[in-house]
Amino acid sequence: MTSTRWSGLLAAAAIAMTVGLPRAQAPAPGTVTLAVPGRANATPWIASDGRFVAVTWGATADGKSDIYVATSDDEGATFGAPVRVNTVAGDGRVSGEIPPRVALHRPAGAGRPEVVVAWNAKDHGTEVKIARSRDGGRTFAAPASLQAAGAAGDRGWHALTLDAQGTAHVVWLDHRGLAEAKAQGGAAGAAPDHHAAHDGVAMAQKSRLVYATAGATAAPEQMLAPGVCYCCKTALVSSGRGVIAAWRHVYTGDMRDIAFAWLGRPGVAGTPTRVNEDGWAINGCPDDGPAMAVGSQERVHIVWPTVIPGPEPMGALFYAVMSDGVRFGARQRVPTLGAPKPSHPQVTLDATGRVFIAWDEVRSGVRTAAMVDGTTAADGTVRFGTPAPIVGGGTTLYPVMAPLPRGVVVAWTSGAPAESTIVVQRRQAAPPAGTAAR
């Protein structure tokens, strides 16, 4: 694998995000803009329960970020005023792969669901925090930290889901092993492991996937698996079979494949099961993780970014489905807009079973959010329509989605970084075009 060439593609994509950023076009009718005035608003996450929709994001000024939530009772057509979730001003740590996460639970007989938000906080140390609102997002209880008190090192890249009882399940990437190794290397008489410093697999063993729960059945953190790729976001969904996590793992040979595990089952900390053997080897983190959704009959749908190896490596998005609770089926390539590195994919299904996938990619030097949708054919493959940008122009990135009875509600970051806003739009399926996924 020509990792040097792919590293160049990664660098080019990063540069394209920071130059030539025109202001976004005015939103189309039917869209809503969410923003805290005087701040850069970015990194949204979204959840829905019937007609109720909640959006969380980070609002930043002077290098300090706070976490906000806005809620809607009409499928995202209108929203109430943003509510701040974090109680320590400016402790939010947000980026494209570290957005705050929001999830919903409607107790029996409740008019509005509970709103739970998890975020990465950086004050005296780096923490994963969680807070719950029992009044539909109007007010939040005091946050709780999920990692052990005084845990060293960096952590984040978390995912959140709620089970049927409303218990919050959270996984995150935890780098206290790197901090411990650094401390040992600096101790008197301790020699640093120079081989490990240049061995991606050995270094990854110092980064771990960690899991905790909060709520009525709270459980303290536990290490699930070492050897994780250290800055790709994680994914977590709850189904009738249990809670399943997905993340980018570092396998022998520096293969950066997507792994999955059902939480609470034995064997997670061994060699995690691959979603697919993609054959992508790179000594570095692509900063680009998987996403999952649960559909009918408890099928788990996953989408992830990878690289198709060869003389001219090409980035691609792939999609697969787990029907038996044991393994994912054959991957299908997701049609995209044609840039060399489609990134940051998301997947969801509406109540009709239609599959929606969103992502972003650089086109003509501008980061562009795009979507495609499709239906499942008799042979189990998904027949996708034609992919298209979410809006006609301007910088749009990190799209996220939540299902509606018919269609989805989409949120994304719009505009230049210093003056960005969150745009929310309801969308139905595109007209069928009969493009089969490969």
Secondary structure, DSSP 8 states (H G I E B T S, - for coil): --HHHHHHHHHHHHHHHHSS--------TTEEEE--TTSEEEEEEEEEETTEEEEEEEEEETTEEEEEEEEESSTTSS----EE--SSTTBEE-BTTB--EEEEE--TT-SS-EEEEEEEEESSSEEEEEEEESSTTSS----EE-S-TT--S-EEEEEEEE-TT--EEEEEEE-HHHHHHHHHHHSTT----HHHHT-HHHHHTTSEEEEEEESTT-EEEEEEEE-B-TTS--EEEEETTEEEEEEEEEETTTEEEEEEEETTSTTTTSS-EES-----B-SS--S---EEEE-GGG-EEEEEEEEE-SSS-EEEEEEEEESSSS-----EE----S-S--EEEEEEE-TT--EEEEEEEEETTEEEEEEEEEEE-TTS-EEE---EESSSSS-EEEEEEEE-SSSEEEEEEES-GGG-EEEEEEE-------EE--
